[in-house]
Amino acid sequence: MDRIYAWDDREERVVYRISGHIFDDGREDSDVSPVWIPANEADLPDEINVEDLQKVTVKK
């Protein structure tokens, strides 16, 4: 499964999601209800920079 990276403008950090993934607690990541997971800038693929990421606001 491919990771989709974004910039969490609330916490000012890199996050990712795995579209279609179902988590152990039953949540499903979808375009309607994305599940954003914290990541490190070092996790980004070489061809992607923080400046290139879509901005999202991750709810707590």
C-alpha positions, 0 to 999 in steps of 0.5 A: 500500500502506498503512503500519501504524505501531507503537512499537518498545519496545526502541529506543523509536522509531516503526516501520512495516510494509507488509503483503504487501510483498516486499522486494528480498532476498526477505523478505515482510512478513506478519502471521506474520513482520512486517518493521518499518522505522524511521520518524520521528514526523513520518512519522505521519499527522496523526490518529495520535499516538505514544501511540495506537500498538501496542507491538511489540518489533523483533528485531535 
